[in-house]
Structure formats: C-alpha cells, structure tokens
Amino acid sequence: MREIEIHVAEHYGLKGLRETILQIAEDDQGRLRPDILENIDEFHIGGAEATSRMLDAIGLQQGARLLDVGCGIGGPARRAAQQLAARVTGLDLTEGYVALAQELSERSGAAGQTEFVQGSALEMPFEDGEFDAAMMLHVGMNIEDKPRLFAEVARVLRPGGIFVVYDVMRLGDDQPQFPVPWAATPATSFLEAPHSYRAAGMAAGLQVVKEFDRGAEAEAFLQMMRARAMEAQAAGRPPAPGIGMVMGADAPVKLANMAQAVRARVVAPIEIHFRKPGPQERLT
Ligand SMILES: C[S@@+](CC[C@H](N)C(=O)[O-])C[C@H]1O[C@@H](n2cnc3c(N)ncnc32)[C@H](O)[C@@H]1O
C-alpha cells in the first residue's frame, strides 16, 4: 500500500463498527433487518435511492459482471446484485470494510452474487476486460492520481462497458472546512472539478456520456438527515440509523461541514457516466 493509502484506510477503519452495526441491524432472533441495514451500509449522499438511480442507468443483463470501486461495507454492491441480478465484485482499500462487507453479504443471502476483495483502485487485482460495467461512489475524493484511477478502470472494463462515477467534486477553488466524512484533514482529500474527471476519463480512452449535478438533491438529503437528528434529540431518543454511524464520534461536525460546503456550492456530488468504446468506434 502507498503511504497515503495507509492514512486513508486508517480514516475509514473505525474500531467497533461491526459491533455497532450488528447491534442496530439485528432483530431479537439475531437476523439482519434489511430495512435498517440499508440506512447504514451505503456511505454516500442520497443513500440507497442514489444507488438505485445509477443502477437503472447501468442496466446490465442478468449474470453480467459489475465492479464496485471503493465498495465500503458493500451496501451498493448488494443492491446491485439484487436490482440487476448481476454478479458484483467490490474492491476496497480498508481491510475491515472488506471483511464486514463479506459477512453482511453472507448474512443477508447475497454471498452467491457478491465478492469483496481488498486492494487499491490504482492497482486493481483484475484481468483486462473482466467487467461488463463499473461504478464508483464517493471514492475519488481520497485518490490523488485520477488519471491512473481511470486508466485502471478502463483496463478492467470490456469494450462497450459503462463506468458511472458519483463523487463529491469541487465547483471552484475553495475547500470545505475539515473534518468532512471522507477526510479528517486536507492531507487525504483530493477534491477535483468535474472537468478534471472528464479529462482523466478521456485520457484513459473513455467517452463522456452524461453528467448530472446532484447538488439540489444533496441539500435536501442533508437537511432531512439534520431534521431527523434534531427531532430525535428533542424527543430524547437515540438518532435513527443513518450514514453518520460509520463516521465515528465526530460524525455531526463532519456532516455539518459537508452540508455547509454543499449549501455554499463549494462542492457538489456530481454523477458522470463514461463508456469504453468498442474497437471499431471512433472516440468522440
Ligand atoms: C465514503 S466511502 C464510500 C463507500 C461506498 N462506495 C459506498 O458508497 O457505500 C469511501 C471508500 O473508498 C475506499 N477507498 C479510498 N481510496 C481507495 C483506493 N485507492 N482504492 C480502493 N478503495 C479506496 C475507502 O476505503 C472507503 O471504503
């Protein structure tokens, strides 16, 4: 692992996360409750709804192979397996996440369709052209070398394959206030503008198909989370399960900093769809 990757994995490798999640998501018979788990195992703005929308756009044939780059604890991969009947491989730097992703898949009956591998997106342990499609949700903010990231994705994608990126990107020169959910300090945060992603994708031989600014949806999502947390606090209840649970004790400040940066249009979650052209197609 590169030195920066060790720091990124440390940021995410929260102690006791497995126990916290199981405590919340298990029913009194020890079975996992999918309705609770889906609020915790998707570590990006918009949660399950955002993933589902992207999966509709990817639209694979049954049994096709999908790569989830930076899969976290596997929520998006399990959703993809279920929604698209695809076979999904999740790749992630953080060892504890990969183990937990595997365990949660086994316990929710998705293990036959999902597999999780520890490794770097900059050096993927996969063959050329192995995957029919790829997705990457809220990961590029931790990766400085975007050209290499895109080159690796383009390498493992088959011709004609789609790559959907959904990352927090910067809209100007300003930086958010730290900590944010993906980094405690600027040392492990590599926010880029959408044009840099497009350029990195095109340099790797990918075509840009579509782009969406999800800033308005993000603002609504973060406001809804905040309102729920305040409601619970006022009623003396513990907060409802949500993505804050995977962020540690300083989750409220990380979420508040991100919400402020989204509101001020310093950053926005941007979705860009790329496609790897076939051998006979001209690049546009
Ligand atoms: C904010 S989480 C998103 C997880 C997941 N995509 C989701 O939406 O639930 C970012 C993830 O990216 C992973 N990550 C960061 N840099 C990576 C790299 N170079 N290679 C592979 N995974 C990486 C982290 O370990 C972490 O699990």
The ligand as an SDF file (V2000), in Angstrom:
LIG
                    3D

 27 29  0  0  0  0  0  0  0  0999 V2000
  -17.0330    7.2890    1.5260 C   0  0  0  0  0  0  0  0  0  0  0  0
  -16.6380    5.5970    1.3870 S   0  0  0  0  0  0  0  0  0  0  0  0
  -17.7830    5.0440    0.1190 C   0  0  0  0  0  0  0  0  0  0  0  0
  -18.0210    3.5540    0.1840 C   0  0  0  0  0  0  0  0  0  0  0  0
  -19.0280    3.0120   -0.8510 C   0  0  0  0  0  0  0  0  0  0  0  0
  -18.6460    3.3690   -2.2000 N   0  0  0  0  0  0  0  0  0  0  0  0
  -20.4130    3.4850   -0.5550 C   0  0  0  0  0  0  0  0  0  0  0  0
  -20.8980    4.3880   -1.2630 O   0  0  0  0  0  0  0  0  0  0  0  0
  -21.0450    2.9610    0.3860 O   0  0  0  0  0  0  0  0  0  0  0  0
  -15.0810    5.6450    0.5010 C   0  0  0  0  0  0  0  0  0  0  0  0
  -14.4330    4.2730    0.3370 C   0  0  0  0  0  0  0  0  0  0  0  0
  -13.3720    4.3590   -0.6040 O   0  0  0  0  0  0  0  0  0  0  0  0
  -12.3410    3.4960   -0.1910 C   0  0  0  0  0  0  0  0  0  0  0  0
  -11.1160    3.9240   -0.8680 N   0  0  0  0  0  0  0  0  0  0  0  0
  -10.4780    5.1130   -0.7540 C   0  0  0  0  0  0  0  0  0  0  0  0
   -9.3660    5.1350   -1.5240 N   0  0  0  0  0  0  0  0  0  0  0  0
   -9.3060    3.9410   -2.1490 C   0  0  0  0  0  0  0  0  0  0  0  0
   -8.3880    3.3410   -3.0810 C   0  0  0  0  0  0  0  0  0  0  0  0
   -7.2890    3.9830   -3.5010 N   0  0  0  0  0  0  0  0  0  0  0  0
   -8.6380    2.0880   -3.5190 N   0  0  0  0  0  0  0  0  0  0  0  0
   -9.7370    1.4020   -3.0900 C   0  0  0  0  0  0  0  0  0  0  0  0
  -10.6270    1.9100   -2.2040 N   0  0  0  0  0  0  0  0  0  0  0  0
  -10.4200    3.1570   -1.7380 C   0  0  0  0  0  0  0  0  0  0  0  0
  -12.3350    3.6390    1.3080 C   0  0  0  0  0  0  0  0  0  0  0  0
  -11.6860    2.5700    1.9430 O   0  0  0  0  0  0  0  0  0  0  0  0
  -13.8320    3.7050    1.6020 C   0  0  0  0  0  0  0  0  0  0  0  0
  -14.3600    2.4420    1.8330 O   0  0  0  0  0  0  0  0  0  0  0  0
  1  2  1  0
  2  3  1  0
  2 10  1  0
  3  4  1  0
  4  5  1  0
  5  6  1  0
  5  7  1  0
  7  8  2  0
  7  9  1  0
 10 11  1  0
 11 12  1  0
 11 26  1  0
 12 13  1  0
 13 14  1  0
 13 24  1  0
 14 15  1  0
 14 23  1  0
 15 16  2  0
 16 17  1  0
 17 18  1  0
 17 23  2  0
 18 19  1  0
 18 20  2  0
 20 21  1  0
 21 22  2  0
 22 23  1  0
 24 25  1  0
 24 26  1  0
 26 27  1  0
M  CHG  2   2   1   9  -1
M  END
$$$$
